[in-house]
Amino acid sequence: WTTEASYGRSAFGGRFTGAPYVGYTTSGTGSDMTLGWRLKPGGRDGLGGLDFSLDLKATRRRSEGSNESGLGLGATVRW
């Protein structure tokens, strides 16, 4: 199962929403803890109908016999 909590705030003069978030995922083989920040266009229509998000996150993965840490930068674009 996966759970995530975030809180969005206006950013860059209201044109975007910045949202810090924390997440937890678990399965039969291990678990992941995530801490990150997401940036999305504000308003109903985004930026001229373009929907995108940028994510910066740190992840800690625990599984049988190993622990891994990572940093990530991601982007999602929908049109």
All heavy atoms as a GROMACS GRO file, in nm:
protein
  588
    1TRP      N    1   0.082  -0.117   0.000
    1TRP     CA    2   0.000   0.000   0.000
    1TRP      C    3   0.087   0.123   0.000
    1TRP      O    4   0.204   0.118   0.035
    1TRP     CB    5  -0.101  -0.001   0.114
    1TRP     CG    6  -0.044  -0.010   0.253
    1TRP    CD1    7  -0.018  -0.123   0.324
    1TRP    CD2    8  -0.006   0.098   0.337
    1TRP    NE1    9   0.032  -0.091   0.447
    1TRP    CE2   10   0.041   0.046   0.458
    1TRP    CE3   11  -0.008   0.236   0.323
    1TRP    CZ2   12   0.086   0.123   0.564
    1TRP    CZ3   13   0.037   0.314   0.429
    1TRP    CH2   14   0.081   0.258   0.546
    2THR      N   15   0.029   0.236  -0.040
    2THR     CA   16   0.101   0.363  -0.050
    2THR      C   17   0.016   0.473   0.012
    2THR      O   18  -0.105   0.475  -0.006
    2THR     CB   19   0.127   0.399  -0.197
    2THR    OG1   20   0.208   0.297  -0.255
    2THR    CG2   21   0.198   0.532  -0.210
    3THR      N   22   0.081   0.563   0.082
    3THR     CA   23   0.014   0.681   0.135
    3THR      C   24   0.102   0.802   0.114
    3THR      O   25   0.224   0.791   0.113
    3THR     CB   26  -0.023   0.662   0.284
    3THR    OG1   27  -0.102   0.772   0.326
    3THR    CG2   28   0.100   0.650   0.370
    4GLU      N   29   0.039   0.918   0.094
    4GLU     CA   30   0.114   1.042   0.074
    4GLU      C   31   0.035   1.158   0.134
    4GLU      O   32  -0.088   1.161   0.125
    4GLU     CB   33   0.136   1.068  -0.075
    4GLU     CG   34   0.218   1.193  -0.102
    4GLU     CD   35   0.244   1.215  -0.249
    4GLU    OE1   36   0.320   1.134  -0.307
    4GLU    OE2   37   0.189   1.311  -0.304
    5ALA      N   38   0.105   1.250   0.195
    5ALA     CA   39   0.043   1.372   0.248
    5ALA      C   40   0.121   1.491   0.195
    5ALA      O   41   0.244   1.489   0.192
    5ALA     CB   42   0.045   1.371   0.400
    6SER      N   43   0.049   1.594   0.151
    6SER     CA   44   0.115   1.715   0.102
    6SER      C   45   0.031   1.837   0.134
    6SER      O   46  -0.087   1.826   0.169
    6SER     CB   47   0.140   1.706  -0.049
    6SER     OG   48   0.019   1.712  -0.120
    7TYR      N   49   0.093   1.952   0.121
    7TYR     CA   50   0.025   2.078   0.147
    7TYR      C   51   0.070   2.179   0.043
    7TYR      O   52   0.189   2.211   0.036
    7TYR     CB   53   0.057   2.128   0.288
    7TYR     CG   54  -0.016   2.255   0.323
    7TYR    CD1   55  -0.151   2.252   0.357
    7TYR    CD2   56   0.048   2.378   0.318
    7TYR    CE1   57  -0.219   2.367   0.388
    7TYR    CE2   58  -0.020   2.495   0.349
    7TYR     CZ   59  -0.153   2.488   0.384
    7TYR     OH   60  -0.221   2.603   0.413
    8GLY      N   61  -0.021   2.226  -0.041
    8GLY     CA   62   0.013   2.318  -0.149
    8GLY      C   63   0.003   2.463  -0.106
    8GLY      O   64  -0.087   2.502  -0.034
    9ARG      N   65   0.098   2.543  -0.154
    9ARG     CA   66   0.100   2.686  -0.128
    9ARG      C   67   0.130   2.759  -0.258
    9ARG      O   68   0.199   2.708  -0.345
    9ARG     CB   69   0.206   2.721  -0.025
    9ARG     CG   70   0.179   2.657   0.110
    9ARG     CD   71   0.268   2.711   0.218
    9ARG     NE   72   0.271   2.855   0.215
    9ARG     CZ   73   0.214   2.933   0.307
    9ARG    NH1   74   0.152   2.881   0.407
    9ARG    NH2   75   0.223   3.064   0.299
   10SER      N   76   0.080   2.880  -0.268
   10SER     CA   77   0.104   2.962  -0.385
   10SER      C   78   0.253   2.991  -0.400
   10SER      O   79   0.322   3.018  -0.302
   10SER     CB   80   0.025   3.093  -0.371
   10SER     OG   81   0.050   3.177  -0.480
   11ALA      N   82   0.303   2.986  -0.523
   11ALA     CA   83   0.445   3.012  -0.550
   11ALA      C   84   0.458   3.096  -0.676
   11ALA      O   85   0.374   3.089  -0.767
   11ALA     CB   86   0.520   2.880  -0.566
   12PHE      N   87   0.562   3.174  -0.683
   12PHE     CA   88   0.594   3.255  -0.801
   12PHE      C   89   0.477   3.342  -0.844
   12PHE      O   90   0.432   3.337  -0.959
   12PHE     CB   91   0.643   3.168  -0.916
   12PHE     CG   92   0.763   3.084  -0.881
   12PHE    CD1   93   0.752   2.947  -0.868
   12PHE    CD2   94   0.886   3.143  -0.860
   12PHE    CE1   95   0.861   2.870  -0.835
   12PHE    CE2   96   0.997   3.067  -0.827
   12PHE     CZ   97   0.984   2.930  -0.815
   13GLY      N   98   0.428   3.422  -0.750
   13GLY     CA   99   0.322   3.517  -0.780
   13GLY      C  100   0.187   3.454  -0.811
   13GLY      O  101   0.104   3.514  -0.878
   14GLY      N  102   0.162   3.333  -0.764
   14GLY     CA  103   0.034   3.266  -0.787
   14GLY      C  104   0.025   3.189  -0.916
   14GLY      O  105  -0.076   3.124  -0.942
   15ARG      N  106   0.127   3.195  -1.000
   15ARG     CA  107   0.124   3.120  -1.127
   15ARG      C  108   0.145   2.971  -1.107
   15ARG      O  109   0.112   2.890  -1.192
   15ARG     CB  110   0.229   3.174  -1.223
   15ARG     CG  111   0.198   3.314  -1.270
   15ARG     CD  112   0.290   3.359  -1.378
   15ARG     NE  113   0.277   3.267  -1.492
   15ARG     CZ  114   0.358   3.269  -1.596
   15ARG    NH1  115   0.457   3.356  -1.602
   15ARG    NH2  116   0.341   3.184  -1.696
   16PHE      N  117   0.203   2.933  -0.992
   16PHE     CA  118   0.234   2.793  -0.963
   16PHE      C  119   0.190   2.759  -0.821
   16PHE      O  120   0.169   2.847  -0.739
   16PHE     CB  121   0.384   2.766  -0.976
   16PHE     CG  122   0.436   2.785  -1.115
   16PHE    CD1  123   0.483   2.908  -1.156
   16PHE    CD2  124   0.437   2.680  -1.204
   16PHE    CE1  125   0.530   2.927  -1.284
   16PHE    CE2  126   0.484   2.698  -1.333
   16PHE     CZ  127   0.531   2.821  -1.373
   17THR      N  128   0.181   2.630  -0.795
   17THR     CA  129   0.157   2.579  -0.660
   17THR      C  130   0.276   2.492  -0.623
   17THR      O  131   0.312   2.400  -0.696
   17THR     CB  132   0.028   2.493  -0.656
   17THR    OG1  133  -0.081   2.574  -0.695
   17THR    CG2  134   0.004   2.439  -0.516
   18GLY      N  135   0.338   2.523  -0.510
   18GLY     CA  136   0.448   2.443  -0.456
   18GLY      C  137   0.395   2.359  -0.341
   18GLY      O  138   0.324   2.410  -0.254
   19ALA      N  139   0.426   2.231  -0.339
   19ALA     CA  140   0.371   2.141  -0.238
   19ALA      C  141   0.479   2.050  -0.182
   19ALA      O  142   0.525   1.959  -0.250
   19ALA     CB  143   0.258   2.058  -0.296
   20PRO      N  144   0.521   2.073  -0.056
   20PRO     CA  145   0.607   1.974   0.007
   20PRO      C  146   0.522   1.850   0.038
   20PRO      O  147   0.402   1.860   0.063
   20PRO     CB  148   0.652   2.043   0.136
   20PRO     CG  149   0.551   2.149   0.162
   20PRO     CD  150   0.493   2.186   0.030
   21TYR      N  151   0.584   1.732   0.030
   21TYR     CA  152   0.509   1.610   0.057
   21TYR      C  153   0.596   1.505   0.125
   21TYR      O  154   0.720   1.509   0.119
   21TYR     CB  155   0.446   1.553  -0.070
   21TYR     CG  156   0.544   1.506  -0.175
   21TYR    CD1  157   0.585   1.373  -0.180
   21TYR    CD2  158   0.594   1.592  -0.271
   21TYR    CE1  159   0.674   1.330  -0.277
   21TYR    CE2  160   0.681   1.550  -0.369
   21TYR     CZ  161   0.721   1.419  -0.371
   21TYR     OH  162   0.809   1.376  -0.467
   22VAL      N  163   0.529   1.412   0.191
   22VAL     CA  164   0.593   1.297   0.253
   22VAL      C  165   0.511   1.174   0.215
   22VAL      O  166   0.389   1.181   0.205
   22VAL     CB  167   0.604   1.314   0.407
   22VAL    CG1  168   0.468   1.326   0.472
   22VAL    CG2  169   0.685   1.204   0.470
   23GLY      N  170   0.579   1.064   0.186
   23GLY     CA  171   0.510   0.944   0.143
   23GLY      C  172   0.570   0.819   0.204
   23GLY      O  173   0.686   0.817   0.246
   24TYR      N  174   0.490   0.714   0.210
   24TYR     CA  175   0.535   0.586   0.262
   24TYR      C  176   0.471   0.475   0.178
   24TYR      O  177   0.350   0.477   0.153
   24TYR     CB  178   0.494   0.570   0.408
   24TYR     CG  179   0.540   0.440   0.470
   24TYR    CD1  180   0.672   0.424   0.508
   24TYR    CD2  181   0.452   0.336   0.488
   24TYR    CE1  182   0.716   0.304   0.564
   24TYR    CE2  183   0.494   0.216   0.543
   24TYR     CZ  184   0.625   0.201   0.581
   24TYR     OH  185   0.669   0.083   0.635
   25THR      N  186   0.552   0.382   0.132
   25THR     CA  187   0.505   0.267   0.054
   25THR      C  188   0.559   0.140   0.117
   25THR      O  189   0.676   0.135   0.157
   25THR     CB  190   0.557   0.276  -0.091
   25THR    OG1  191   0.512   0.398  -0.149
   25THR    CG2  192   0.509   0.160  -0.174
   26THR      N  193   0.475   0.040   0.127
   26THR     CA  194   0.522  -0.088   0.181
   26THR      C  195   0.468  -0.202   0.094
   26THR      O  196   0.363  -0.190   0.032
   26THR     CB  197   0.479  -0.107   0.328
   26THR    OG1  198   0.540  -0.224   0.380
   26THR    CG2  199   0.329  -0.116   0.342
   27SER      N  200   0.547  -0.308   0.088
   27SER     CA  201   0.507  -0.428   0.015
   27SER      C  202   0.565  -0.548   0.089
   27SER      O  203   0.631  -0.532   0.192
   27SER     CB  204   0.560  -0.423  -0.129
   27SER     OG  205   0.700  -0.434  -0.130
   28GLY      N  206   0.544  -0.664   0.036
   28GLY     CA  207   0.595  -0.784   0.099
   28GLY      C  208   0.747  -0.793   0.098
   28GLY      O  209   0.805  -0.871   0.174
   29THR      N  210   0.813  -0.713   0.014
   29THR     CA  211   0.960  -0.721   0.003
   29THR      C  212   1.034  -0.605   0.069
   29THR      O  213   1.156  -0.608   0.077
   29THR     CB  214   1.002  -0.727  -0.144
   29THR    OG1  215   0.955  -0.609  -0.210
   29THR    CG2  216   0.946  -0.850  -0.212
   30GLY      N  217   0.964  -0.501   0.115
   30GLY     CA  218   1.032  -0.388   0.179
   30GLY      C  219   0.943  -0.266   0.189
   30GLY      O  220   0.822  -0.274   0.170
   31SER      N  221   1.007  -0.152   0.217
   31SER     CA  222   0.932  -0.027   0.230
   31SER      C  223   1.016   0.090   0.180
   31SER      O  224   1.139   0.084   0.178
   31SER     CB  225   0.893  -0.003   0.376
   31SER     OG  226   1.007   0.012   0.457
   32ASP      N  227   0.947   0.196   0.138
   32ASP     CA  228   1.011   0.320   0.092
   32ASP      C  229   0.953   0.436   0.171
   32ASP      O  230   0.832   0.444   0.190
   32ASP     CB  231   0.982   0.348  -0.056
   32ASP     CG  232   1.046   0.250  -0.150
   32ASP    OD1  233   1.127   0.167  -0.104
   32ASP    OD2  234   1.016   0.256  -0.270
   33MET      N  235   1.040   0.528   0.213
   33MET     CA  236   0.997   0.654   0.273
   33MET      C  237   1.045   0.765   0.180
   33MET      O  238   1.161   0.764   0.137
   33MET     CB  239   1.056   0.671   0.412
   33MET     CG  240   0.999   0.573   0.512
   33MET     SD  241   1.069   0.590   0.676
   33MET     CE  242   1.230   0.517   0.650
   34THR      N  243   0.957   0.860   0.147
   34THR     CA  244   0.989   0.965   0.052
   34THR      C  245   0.958   1.102   0.112
   34THR      O  246   0.855   1.119   0.177
   34THR     CB  247   0.907   0.948  -0.077
   34THR    OG1  248   0.930   0.817  -0.129
   34THR    CG2  249   0.945   1.050  -0.182
   35LEU      N  250   1.048   1.196   0.087
   35LEU     CA  251   1.029   1.335   0.126
   35LEU      C  252   1.059   1.418   0.002
   35LEU      O  253   1.163   1.398  -0.063
   35LEU     CB  254   1.124   1.372   0.239
   35LEU     CG  255   1.120   1.514   0.291
   35LEU    CD1  256   0.984   1.543   0.354
   35LEU    CD2  257   1.229   1.535   0.393
   36GLY      N  258   0.969   1.508  -0.036
   36GLY     CA  259   0.992   1.582  -0.160
   36GLY      C  260   0.917   1.712  -0.168
   36GLY      O  261   0.849   1.755  -0.075
   37TRP      N  262   0.931   1.775  -0.284
   37TRP     CA  263   0.865   1.902  -0.315
   37TRP      C  264   0.821   1.897  -0.460
   37TRP      O  265   0.898   1.859  -0.549
   37TRP     CB  266   0.962   2.017  -0.292
   37TRP     CG  267   0.899   2.152  -0.302
   37TRP    CD1  268   0.815   2.210  -0.211
   37TRP    CD2  269   0.916   2.246  -0.407
   37TRP    NE1  270   0.780   2.336  -0.253
   37TRP    CE2  271   0.840   2.360  -0.375
   37TRP    CE3  272   0.987   2.245  -0.526
   37TRP    CZ2  273   0.833   2.471  -0.457
   37TRP    CZ3  274   0.980   2.355  -0.608
   37TRP    CH2  275   0.904   2.467  -0.572
   38ARG      N  276   0.693   1.933  -0.485
   38ARG     CA  277   0.635   1.927  -0.619
   38ARG      C  278   0.591   2.067  -0.662
   38ARG      O  279   0.536   2.142  -0.582
   38ARG     CB  280   0.515   1.833  -0.614
   38ARG     CG  281   0.447   1.810  -0.745
   38ARG     CD  282   0.337   1.704  -0.733
   38ARG     NE  283   0.397   1.574  -0.699
   38ARG     CZ  284   0.362   1.502  -0.594
   38ARG    NH1  285   0.270   1.544  -0.509
   38ARG    NH2  286   0.420   1.386  -0.572
   39LEU      N  287   0.614   2.101  -0.786
   39LEU     CA  288   0.574   2.230  -0.842
   39LEU      C  289   0.482   2.205  -0.960
   39LEU      O  290   0.516   2.129  -1.052
   39LEU     CB  291   0.698   2.308  -0.889
   39LEU     CG  292   0.672   2.448  -0.943
   39LEU    CD1  293   0.627   2.541  -0.831
   39LEU    CD2  294   0.797   2.502  -1.010
   40LYS      N  295   0.360   2.266  -0.957
   40LYS     CA  296   0.262   2.252  -1.064
   40LYS      C  297   0.208   2.389  -1.100
   40LYS      O  298   0.206   2.478  -1.015
   40LYS     CB  299   0.145   2.163  -1.020
   40LYS     CG  300   0.185   2.020  -0.992
   40LYS     CD  301   0.064   1.939  -0.957
   40LYS     CE  302  -0.004   1.903  -1.088
   40LYS     NZ  303  -0.108   1.802  -1.075
   41PRO      N  304   0.159   2.409  -1.222
   41PRO     CA  305   0.095   2.535  -1.258
   41PRO      C  306  -0.029   2.557  -1.172
   41PRO      O  307  -0.101   2.461  -1.142
   41PRO     CB  308   0.056   2.519  -1.404
   41PRO     CG  309   0.136   2.405  -1.454
   41PRO     CD  310   0.165   2.318  -1.337
   42GLY      N  311  -0.054   2.681  -1.134
   42GLY     CA  312  -0.174   2.712  -1.057
   42GLY      C  313  -0.290   2.742  -1.148
   42GLY      O  314  -0.277   2.750  -1.270
   43GLY      N  315  -0.408   2.757  -1.091
   43GLY     CA  316  -0.526   2.789  -1.170
   43GLY      C  317  -0.588   2.667  -1.234
   43GLY      O  318  -0.532   2.558  -1.233
   44ARG      N  319  -0.705   2.686  -1.293
   44ARG     CA  320  -0.779   2.573  -1.351
   44ARG      C  321  -0.718   2.521  -1.480
   44ARG      O  322  -0.721   2.404  -1.508
   44ARG     CB  323  -0.923   2.614  -1.378
   44ARG     CG  324  -1.003   2.633  -1.253
   44ARG     CD  325  -1.145   2.665  -1.286
   44ARG     NE  326  -1.150   2.796  -1.350
   44ARG     CZ  327  -1.247   2.839  -1.426
   44ARG    NH1  328  -1.350   2.762  -1.449
   44ARG    NH2  329  -1.246   2.958  -1.480
   45ASP      N  330  -0.663   2.610  -1.561
   45ASP     CA  331  -0.617   2.569  -1.695
   45ASP      C  332  -0.466   2.550  -1.704
   45ASP      O  333  -0.413   2.532  -1.812
   45ASP     CB  334  -0.660   2.673  -1.799
   45ASP     CG  335  -0.811   2.681  -1.809
   45ASP    OD1  336  -0.877   2.577  -1.790
   45ASP    OD2  337  -0.862   2.791  -1.832
   46GLY      N  338  -0.395   2.556  -1.593
   46GLY     CA  339  -0.250   2.542  -1.599
   46GLY      C  340  -0.189   2.655  -1.680
   46GLY      O  341  -0.230   2.769  -1.669
   47LEU      N  342  -0.095   2.624  -1.762
   47LEU     CA  343  -0.030   2.724  -1.848
   47LEU      C  344  -0.079   2.701  -1.991
   47LEU      O  345  -0.020   2.624  -2.067
   47LEU     CB  346   0.122   2.712  -1.840
   47LEU     CG  347   0.184   2.749  -1.707
   47LEU    CD1  348   0.334   2.723  -1.711
   47LEU    CD2  349   0.158   2.894  -1.673
   48GLY      N  350  -0.188   2.764  -2.028
   48GLY     CA  351  -0.241   2.750  -2.164
   48GLY      C  352  -0.283   2.610  -2.199
   48GLY      O  353  -0.265   2.565  -2.311
   49GLY      N  354  -0.336   2.534  -2.103
   49GLY     CA  355  -0.382   2.398  -2.128
   49GLY      C  356  -0.274   2.293  -2.109
   49GLY      O  357  -0.303   2.174  -2.113
   50LEU      N  358  -0.149   2.334  -2.088
   50LEU     CA  359  -0.040   2.239  -2.065
   50LEU      C  360  -0.037   2.204  -1.916
   50LEU      O  361  -0.032   2.292  -1.831
   50LEU     CB  362   0.093   2.302  -2.106
   50LEU     CG  363   0.218   2.217  -2.089
   50LEU    CD1  364   0.212   2.097  -2.183
   50LEU    CD2  365   0.342   2.300  -2.116
   51ASP      N  366  -0.045   2.077  -1.884
   51ASP     CA  367  -0.040   2.031  -1.746
   51ASP      C  368   0.094   1.964  -1.723
   51ASP      O  369   0.128   1.869  -1.791
   51ASP     CB  370  -0.155   1.933  -1.722
   51ASP     CG  371  -0.159   1.882  -1.579
   51ASP    OD1  372  -0.102   1.949  -1.490
   51ASP    OD2  373  -0.218   1.775  -1.556
   52PHE      N  374   0.170   2.014  -1.628
   52PHE     CA  375   0.298   1.952  -1.598
   52PHE      C  376   0.328   1.962  -1.450
   52PHE      O  377   0.268   2.039  -1.377
   52PHE     CB  378   0.412   2.015  -1.680
   52PHE     CG  379   0.455   2.150  -1.630
   52PHE    CD1  380   0.560   2.162  -1.541
   52PHE    CD2  381   0.390   2.265  -1.672
   52PHE    CE1  382   0.600   2.286  -1.496
   52PHE    CE2  383   0.429   2.389  -1.628
   52PHE     CZ  384   0.534   2.400  -1.539
   53SER      N  385   0.423   1.884  -1.405
   53SER     CA  386   0.472   1.894  -1.268
   53SER      C  387   0.620   1.862  -1.266
   53SER      O  388   0.670   1.784  -1.348
   53SER     CB  389   0.395   1.802  -1.174
   53SER     OG  390   0.424   1.666  -1.201
   54LEU      N  391   0.690   1.924  -1.174
   54LEU     CA  392   0.831   1.897  -1.147
   54LEU      C  393   0.841   1.846  -1.004
   54LEU      O  394   0.776   1.900  -0.915
   54LEU     CB  395   0.915   2.024  -1.161
   54LEU     CG  396   0.920   2.088  -1.298
   54LEU    CD1  397   0.995   2.221  -1.291
   54LEU    CD2  398   0.987   1.996  -1.398
   55ASP      N  399   0.919   1.742  -0.984
   55ASP     CA  400   0.935   1.682  -0.852
   55ASP      C  401   1.082   1.671  -0.815
   55ASP      O  402   1.164   1.630  -0.898
   55ASP     CB  403   0.877   1.540  -0.850
   55ASP     CG  404   0.727   1.537  -0.861
   55ASP    OD1  405   0.662   1.573  -0.760
   55ASP    OD2  406   0.676   1.501  -0.966
   56LEU      N  407   1.113   1.706  -0.692
   56LEU     CA  408   1.244   1.683  -0.633
   56LEU      C  409   1.220   1.599  -0.510
   56LEU      O  410   1.137   1.636  -0.425
   56LEU     CB  411   1.310   1.816  -0.595
   56LEU     CG  412   1.444   1.807  -0.523
   56LEU    CD1  413   1.549   1.741  -0.611
   56LEU    CD2  414   1.489   1.945  -0.482
   57LYS      N  415   1.286   1.482  -0.500
   57LYS     CA  416   1.256   1.395  -0.387
   57LYS      C  417   1.379   1.319  -0.338
   57LYS      O  418   1.473   1.296  -0.413
   57LYS     CB  419   1.146   1.296  -0.421
   57LYS     CG  420   1.181   1.194  -0.526
   57LYS     CD  421   1.064   1.102  -0.550
   57LYS     CE  422   1.095   0.999  -0.657
   57LYS     NZ  423   0.982   0.908  -0.676
   58ALA      N  424   1.373   1.283  -0.211
   58ALA     CA  425   1.473   1.197  -0.147
   58ALA      C  426   1.398   1.072  -0.101
   58ALA      O  427   1.289   1.081  -0.045
   58ALA     CB  428   1.537   1.268  -0.029
   59THR      N  429   1.457   0.956  -0.127
   59THR     CA  430   1.392   0.829  -0.094
   59THR      C  431   1.486   0.741  -0.012
   59THR      O  432   1.606   0.734  -0.039
   59THR     CB  433   1.353   0.753  -0.222
   59THR    OG1  434   1.268   0.836  -0.301
   59THR    CG2  435   1.281   0.624  -0.191
   60ARG      N  436   1.429   0.674   0.086
   60ARG     CA  437   1.502   0.576   0.166
   60ARG      C  438   1.429   0.443   0.150
   60ARG      O  439   1.311   0.431   0.184
   60ARG     CB  440   1.503   0.618   0.313
   60ARG     CG  441   1.568   0.520   0.405
   60ARG     CD  442   1.716   0.522   0.388
   60ARG     NE  443   1.776   0.440   0.493
   60ARG     CZ  444   1.899   0.401   0.491
   60ARG    NH1  445   1.978   0.439   0.394
   60ARG    NH2  446   1.946   0.328   0.587
   61ARG      N  447   1.496   0.345   0.090
   61ARG     CA  448   1.437   0.214   0.064
   61ARG      C  449   1.498   0.111   0.159
   61ARG      O  450   1.620   0.100   0.170
   61ARG     CB  451   1.462   0.173  -0.080
   61ARG     CG  452   1.411   0.034  -0.113
   61ARG     CD  453   1.413   0.007  -0.259
   61ARG     NE  454   1.311   0.093  -0.320
   61ARG     CZ  455   1.320   0.139  -0.443
   61ARG    NH1  456   1.422   0.111  -0.519
   61ARG    NH2  457   1.222   0.215  -0.491
   62ARG      N  458   1.410   0.037   0.225
   62ARG     CA  459   1.454  -0.071   0.314
   62ARG      C  460   1.394  -0.202   0.264
   62ARG      O  461   1.275  -0.210   0.241
   62ARG     CB  462   1.406  -0.046   0.457
   62ARG     CG  463   1.469   0.074   0.520
   62ARG     CD  464   1.421   0.090   0.661
   62ARG     NE  465   1.477   0.214   0.715
   62ARG     CZ  466   1.445   0.262   0.831
   62ARG    NH1  467   1.358   0.200   0.907
   62ARG    NH2  468   1.500   0.374   0.873
   63SER      N  469   1.481  -0.301   0.249
   63SER     CA  470   1.435  -0.434   0.211
   63SER      C  471   1.521  -0.536   0.284
   63SER      O  472   1.618  -0.499   0.351
   63SER     CB  473   1.444  -0.454   0.059
   63SER     OG  474   1.577  -0.439   0.015
   64GLU      N  475   1.486  -0.661   0.270
   64GLU     CA  476   1.560  -0.766   0.341
   64GLU      C  477   1.708  -0.762   0.305
   64GLU      O  478   1.745  -0.779   0.190
   64GLU     CB  479   1.502  -0.902   0.307
   64GLU     CG  480   1.361  -0.921   0.358
   64GLU     CD  481   1.308  -1.058   0.324
   64GLU    OE1  482   1.388  -1.149   0.295
   64GLU    OE2  483   1.185  -1.072   0.326
   65GLY      N  484   1.791  -0.731   0.401
   65GLY     CA  485   1.935  -0.734   0.382
   65GLY      C  486   1.997  -0.610   0.319
   65GLY      O  487   2.118  -0.606   0.301
   66SER      N  488   1.920  -0.509   0.285
   66SER     CA  489   1.981  -0.390   0.225
   66SER      C  490   1.900  -0.264   0.255
   66SER      O  491   1.780  -0.269   0.276
   66SER     CB  492   1.996  -0.406   0.073
   66SER     OG  493   1.870  -0.399   0.010
   67ASN      N  494   1.971  -0.153   0.258
   67ASN     CA  495   1.912  -0.021   0.271
   67ASN      C  496   1.972   0.067   0.163
   67ASN      O  497   2.093   0.065   0.141
   67ASN     CB  498   1.942   0.040   0.408
   67ASN     CG  499   1.872  -0.034   0.520
   67ASN    OD1  500   1.757  -0.070   0.508
   67ASN    ND2  501   1.943  -0.057   0.630
   68GLU      N  502   1.888   0.143   0.094
   68GLU     CA  503   1.935   0.231  -0.013
   68GLU      C  504   1.876   0.370   0.006
   68GLU      O  505   1.763   0.384   0.049
   68GLU     CB  506   1.890   0.178  -0.150
   68GLU     CG  507   1.940   0.041  -0.184
   68GLU     CD  508   1.878  -0.011  -0.314
   68GLU    OE1  509   1.824   0.070  -0.391
   68GLU    OE2  510   1.883  -0.132  -0.336
   69SER      N  511   1.955   0.471  -0.029
   69SER     CA  512   1.908   0.609  -0.027
   69SER      C  513   1.925   0.667  -0.167
   69SER      O  514   2.016   0.628  -0.240
   69SER     CB  515   1.989   0.694   0.071
   69SER     OG  516   1.973   0.644   0.201
   70GLY      N  517   1.838   0.760  -0.204
   70GLY     CA  518   1.850   0.818  -0.336
   70GLY      C  519   1.789   0.957  -0.343
   70GLY      O  520   1.704   0.993  -0.261
   71LEU      N  521   1.835   1.034  -0.441
   71LEU     CA  522   1.778   1.163  -0.474
   71LEU      C  523   1.725   1.157  -0.615
   71LEU      O  524   1.786   1.092  -0.701
   71LEU     CB  525   1.884   1.275  -0.465
   71LEU     CG  526   1.935   1.311  -0.328
   71LEU    CD1  527   2.048   1.411  -0.340
   71LEU    CD2  528   1.823   1.369  -0.244
   72GLY      N  529   1.614   1.223  -0.639
   72GLY     CA  530   1.556   1.217  -0.772
   72GLY      C  531   1.497   1.349  -0.817
   72GLY      O  532   1.454   1.429  -0.735
   73LEU      N  533   1.497   1.369  -0.946
   73LEU     CA  534   1.434   1.484  -1.009
   73LEU      C  535   1.348   1.428  -1.120
   73LEU      O  536   1.395   1.351  -1.203
   73LEU     CB  537   1.539   1.579  -1.066
   73LEU     CG  538   1.487   1.702  -1.139
   73LEU    CD1  539   1.408   1.790  -1.045
   73LEU    CD2  540   1.604   1.780  -1.199
   74GLY      N  541   1.218   1.463  -1.119
   74GLY     CA  542   1.128   1.407  -1.219
   74GLY      C  543   1.040   1.516  -1.281
   74GLY      O  544   1.020   1.622  -1.223
   75ALA      N  545   0.990   1.486  -1.398
   75ALA     CA  546   0.900   1.577  -1.468
   75ALA      C  547   0.789   1.497  -1.534
   75ALA      O  548   0.814   1.387  -1.586
   75ALA     CB  549   0.974   1.658  -1.573
   76THR      N  550   0.666   1.549  -1.528
   76THR     CA  551   0.552   1.489  -1.594
   76THR      C  552   0.485   1.596  -1.678
   76THR      O  553   0.462   1.707  -1.630
   76THR     CB  554   0.451   1.436  -1.491
   76THR    OG1  555   0.518   1.341  -1.406
   76THR    CG2  556   0.333   1.369  -1.559
   77VAL      N  557   0.456   1.566  -1.805
   77VAL     CA  558   0.390   1.662  -1.894
   77VAL      C  559   0.271   1.592  -1.960
   77VAL      O  560   0.283   1.482  -2.011
   77VAL     CB  561   0.487   1.710  -2.004
   77VAL    CG1  562   0.416   1.806  -2.098
   77VAL    CG2  563   0.610   1.776  -1.944
   78ARG      N  564   0.155   1.660  -1.956
   78ARG     CA  565   0.034   1.610  -2.022
   78ARG      C  566  -0.021   1.722  -2.109
   78ARG      O  567  -0.023   1.837  -2.068
   78ARG     CB  568  -0.071   1.570  -1.919
   78ARG     CG  569  -0.031   1.452  -1.836
   78ARG     CD  570  -0.144   1.416  -1.738
   78ARG     NE  571  -0.101   1.314  -1.648
   78ARG     CZ  572  -0.058   1.336  -1.523
   78ARG    NH1  573  -0.055   1.456  -1.475
   78ARG    NH2  574  -0.019   1.235  -1.448
   79TRP      N  575  -0.067   1.689  -2.229
   79TRP     CA  576  -0.127   1.789  -2.316
   79TRP      C  577  -0.246   1.732  -2.386
   79TRP      O  578  -0.273   1.618  -2.386
   79TRP     CB  579  -0.026   1.847  -2.414
   79TRP     CG  580   0.030   1.748  -2.509
   79TRP    CD1  581  -0.017   1.717  -2.632
   79TRP    CD2  582   0.145   1.666  -2.488
   79TRP    NE1  583   0.060   1.621  -2.691
   79TRP    CE2  584   0.162   1.588  -2.604
   79TRP    CE3  585   0.235   1.649  -2.385
   79TRP    CZ2  586   0.264   1.496  -2.617
   79TRP    CZ3  587   0.337   1.558  -2.399
   79TRP    CH2  588   0.350   1.482  -2.514
   0.00000   0.00000   0.00000
